[in-house]
Amino acid sequence: MHPVHLLGKDGGYTVMPLAALDPGAAAWADTAVVRPTEGPWLALERAPLSRQGLAYGMYGGTGSLRSARGDLAMGPAWTLQLGYFATQEIGVFATAFFGWRDNRYDATLIETRYTAELQYLPLRLGILHGGLYGGAGLAHRYEDAVKLVGDRVVAGDESTAAVTGGAMFQLDLHTRLALTARLGIAAAHGEQMHDAIIGLCVY
């Protein structure tokens, strides 16, 4: 039984079980005190991050995008994900990547990738988590203008297979929410590209 300390209106003092507090004692008391260090209190810590079940994420950052002419430069990059964690460590996702930048002719280069991705996050140090991811799918690159041999300027439009992979790190903010950073590499169009993005995962 949890004890309650009662200070009476007349200056008296008594201790009684909380469950035994009756209208008479309540009328007599001027102040009641319940101490957290007494009785059957069970102090609970916050529950750890739980990934199991449906999950989605959105990330933004920067990525290196290669033009059809071969030059490599950075541009904004975004990734959206929807998937499912079968266990605390292993999840499968559908992933969409979008990146863009201006090419050497001040035309827009747009890179999109659509992949199936496997995530494996076995490492945990307190609220910090780490692991790897890898995926495969399709990539599409479109450029408004690409200058070719003979000074002809044409639009660049190419679709190829894509393979992605990298490391990911998480800081759990809540039982079902994690701040996530990803450092990735992608192979597509016969070239290699990189990205660094950060965002939120909801589980």
C-alpha positions in Angstrom: 0.0 0.0 0.0 1.4 3.4 -0.9 1.7 5.7 2.2 0.3 9.2 2.2 1.5 11.8 4.6 -1.2 14.0 6.0 -0.7 17.4 7.7 -3.9 18.4 9.6 -5.5 21.8 9.9 -4.7 21.7 13.6 -1.0 21.1 13.0 -1.2 17.3 13.5 0.5 14.8 11.4 -0.2 11.2 10.4 0.7 8.6 7.8 -1.8 6.2 6.4 -2.2 3.9 3.3 -3.5 5.8 0.3 -6.3 3.2 -0.1 -7.4 3.9 3.4 -8.0 7.6 2.9 -11.6 8.3 3.8 -13.8 11.5 3.8 -13.1 12.2 7.5 -9.3 12.1 7.0 -9.6 14.2 3.9 -11.6 16.8 5.8 -9.1 16.8 8.7 -6.1 17.2 6.4 -4.8 20.5 5.2 -2.0 19.0 3.0 -1.3 15.5 1.6 2.1 14.4 0.4 2.9 11.3 -1.7 6.6 10.6 -2.0 8.0 8.9 -5.2 10.7 7.2 -3.1 8.1 5.3 -1.0 5.7 2.5 -1.8 5.4 0.2 -4.8 6.5 2.8 -7.4 8.1 1.4 -10.5 10.1 4.0 -12.4 10.1 3.2 -16.1 12.6 4.5 -18.6 11.5 5.4 -22.2 11.0 2.4 -24.4 13.7 1.8 -27.0 13.2 2.4 -30.8 10.9 -0.3 -32.2 11.2 -0.8 -36.0 9.1 -3.9 -36.5 6.1 -3.4 -38.8 5.3 -0.8 -41.5 7.7 2.0 -42.0 8.3 5.1 -44.1 11.0 7.7 -44.5 11.8 10.9 -46.2 15.3 12.3 -46.7 16.9 15.3 -48.3 20.5 16.3 -48.9 23.0 16.4 -51.8 24.2 14.0 -54.4 26.7 13.8 -57.2 25.0 13.6 -60.6 26.9 12.7 -63.8 26.0 14.2 -67.1 25.8 12.3 -70.3 28.9 14.3 -71.3 30.7 12.7 -68.3 31.1 15.7 -66.0 30.2 15.1 -62.3 28.8 17.8 -60.0 26.6 18.1 -56.9 22.9 18.8 -56.8 19.9 18.6 -54.5 18.8 15.0 -53.8 15.7 13.5 -52.1 14.7 10.0 -51.2 11.2 8.6 -50.3 10.7 5.1 -48.8 7.9 2.8 -47.9 8.4 -0.6 -46.5 8.2 -3.2 -43.7 10.6 -4.4 -41.0 10.1 -8.1 -40.4 12.4 -8.0 -37.4 14.0 -5.2 -35.4 17.1 -5.4 -37.6 15.9 -6.3 -41.1 13.6 -4.3 -43.4 12.6 -4.2 -47.1 11.6 -1.0 -48.8 10.4 0.5 -52.1 12.7 3.5 -52.7 12.4 6.5 -55.0 15.4 8.8 -55.5 15.2 12.3 -57.2 18.2 14.5 -57.9 18.8 17.4 -60.2 21.3 20.1 -61.2 22.3 22.4 -64.1 24.7 21.0 -66.7 27.5 22.8 -68.5 25.0 24.3 -70.9 22.7 25.7 -68.1 20.2 23.0 -69.0 18.6 20.8 -66.3 19.8 17.3 -65.6 17.3 15.1 -63.7 18.2 11.7 -62.2 15.6 9.4 -60.9 16.0 5.9 -59.4 13.4 3.3 -58.4 14.8 0.4 -56.4 13.9 -2.4 -54.0 16.1 -2.0 -50.9 17.1 -4.2 -48.0 18.2 -2.6 -44.8 20.2 -4.3 -42.0 20.7 -2.3 -38.7 22.4 -4.6 -36.2 24.4 -2.0 -34.3 23.2 -0.2 -31.2 24.9 2.0 -28.7 22.3 3.6 -26.5 20.1 5.7 -28.7 22.5 5.4 -31.6 22.1 2.8 -34.3 24.0 1.8 -37.4 23.9 -0.6 -40.3 24.0 -1.0 -44.1 21.6 -0.9 -47.0 21.6 -2.2 -50.6 19.2 -2.1 -53.5 18.7 -2.7 -57.1 16.3 -1.4 -59.7 16.1 1.2 -62.6 17.6 4.6 -63.1 16.5 7.3 -65.6 18.6 10.3 -66.6 17.1 13.2 -68.6 19.0 16.3 -69.7 17.4 19.3 -71.5 20.5 19.8 -73.6 23.6 17.8 -74.4 26.1 19.0 -77.0 27.4 16.2 -79.1 30.0 15.9 -81.9 29.6 18.5 -84.6 28.2 21.1 -82.1 24.7 19.5 -82.3 22.7 20.1 -79.1 20.1 17.4 -78.3 18.2 16.2 -75.3 19.7 13.4 -73.3 17.4 10.6 -72.3 18.7 7.3 -70.9 17.4 4.5 -68.7 19.6 1.8 -67.2 19.8 -0.7 -64.4 20.8 0.7 -61.0 22.5 -0.8 -58.0 22.7 1.2 -54.7 24.3 0.7 -51.3 25.8 2.4 -48.3 25.8 3.0 -44.6 23.0 4.4 -42.5 23.0 5.8 -38.9 20.0 6.5 -36.7 19.3 8.5 -33.5 16.1 7.4 -31.9 14.0 10.3 -31.0 10.9 8.3 -29.9 9.8 4.7 -29.7 8.6 5.0 -33.3 10.7 7.9 -34.7 14.3 8.1 -35.7 16.5 10.8 -37.2 18.4 9.0 -40.0 21.5 9.8 -42.0 22.6 7.9 -45.1 25.9 7.9 -47.0 25.3 6.1 -50.3 26.8 5.1 -53.6 25.0 4.3 -56.8 26.1 2.6 -60.0 24.0 3.5 -63.1 24.5 4.6 -66.7 27.9 2.9 -66.5 29.0 5.5 -63.9 29.4 5.9 -60.2 27.6 8.5 -58.1 27.3 9.4 -54.4 24.8 11.0 -52.0 24.6 12.2 -48.4 21.1 12.7 -47.1 19.3 13.0 -43.8 15.7 12.8 -42.7 13.1 11.0 -40.5 12.0 7.4 -40.4 8.6 6.6 -38.9 8.0 3.0 -37.7 
